[in-house]
């Protein structure tokens, strides 16, 4: 029993990826070369889907990302506002201490 060397393991790994890639290419060619005849109504429907689905999903994705960004921006703004108020209060304390006549 012997352990495969690093070069043999790399060769095996690349041959595995090459086989997967070749199988994928065969499958793609098989799928893309398959023709299913569609009638005029079905062709119109498929065209409608090809046009509208990316637009609808893109619009929905845009709405989701805008809402997500707005929610997180709101949290960040509130955090900055709280931080700013705390800083302002510290400054006011220092100013008031300096304005007191006894100190």
C-alpha positions in Angstrom: 0.0 0.0 0.0 1.4 3.3 -1.0 0.1 6.9 -0.7 -0.3 8.7 -3.9 2.1 11.6 -4.4 0.9 15.2 -4.6 1.3 15.2 -8.4 -0.8 12.0 -8.7 -3.5 13.5 -6.5 -3.5 16.7 -8.6 -3.7 14.7 -11.8 -6.6 12.7 -10.4 -8.4 15.9 -9.3 -8.0 17.5 -12.7 -9.1 14.4 -14.5 -12.2 14.4 -12.3 -13.0 18.0 -13.2 -12.3 17.4 -16.8 -14.7 14.4 -16.8 -17.4 16.6 -15.1 -16.9 19.4 -17.6 -17.1 17.0 -20.6 -20.3 15.5 -19.2 -21.7 18.9 -18.7 -20.9 19.9 -22.2 -22.6 16.7 -23.6 -25.7 17.5 -21.5 -25.8 21.1 -22.7 -25.5 20.0 -26.4 -28.2 17.4 -25.9 -30.6 19.9 -24.3 -29.9 22.8 -26.7 -30.2 20.5 -29.8 -33.6 19.2 -28.7 -36.4 20.9 -30.6 -40.0 20.8 -29.5 -42.3 22.3 -32.1 -44.6 24.9 -30.7 -47.8 26.2 -32.2 -48.4 29.9 -32.7 -50.2 30.4 -29.4 -47.5 28.5 -27.4 -44.8 30.5 -29.1 -46.5 33.7 -28.2 -46.9 32.6 -24.6 -43.2 31.6 -24.3 -42.2 34.9 -25.9 -44.3 36.7 -23.3 -42.7 34.7 -20.5 -39.2 35.4 -21.8 -39.9 39.1 -21.8 -41.9 39.5 -18.6 -40.3 37.1 -16.1 -36.9 38.8 -16.0 -38.6 42.2 -15.7 -40.9 41.1 -12.9 -38.2 39.3 -11.0 -35.8 42.1 -11.5 -38.3 44.6 -10.2 -39.1 42.5 -7.2 -35.4 42.0 -6.4 -34.9 45.8 -6.7 -37.7 46.4 -4.3 -36.3 43.9 -1.8 -32.8 45.4 -1.9 -34.2 48.9 -1.5 -36.2 47.9 1.5 -33.2 46.1 3.0 -30.9 49.0 2.4 -33.4 51.5 3.8 -33.9 49.4 7.0 -30.2 49.1 7.6 -29.6 52.7 6.7 -32.3 53.7 9.2 -30.5 51.7 11.9 -27.2 53.4 11.1 -28.7 56.8 11.1 -30.3 56.2 14.5 -27.0 55.0 15.8 -25.2 58.1 14.5 -27.9 60.4 15.9 -27.5 58.8 19.3 -23.8 59.0 19.1 -24.1 62.7 18.1 -26.5 63.5 20.9 -24.1 61.8 23.4 -21.2 63.8 22.1 -23.2 67.0 22.3 -24.2 66.3 25.9 -20.5 65.7 26.9 -19.5 69.0 25.2 -22.3 70.8 27.1 -21.2 69.4 30.4 -17.6 70.5 29.8 -18.8 74.0 28.7 -21.1 74.3 31.8 -18.2 73.3 34.1 -16.0 76.0 32.6 -18.7 78.6 32.9 -19.3 78.0 36.6 -17.6 80.9 38.5 -16.3 78.8 41.5 -14.1 76.5 39.4 
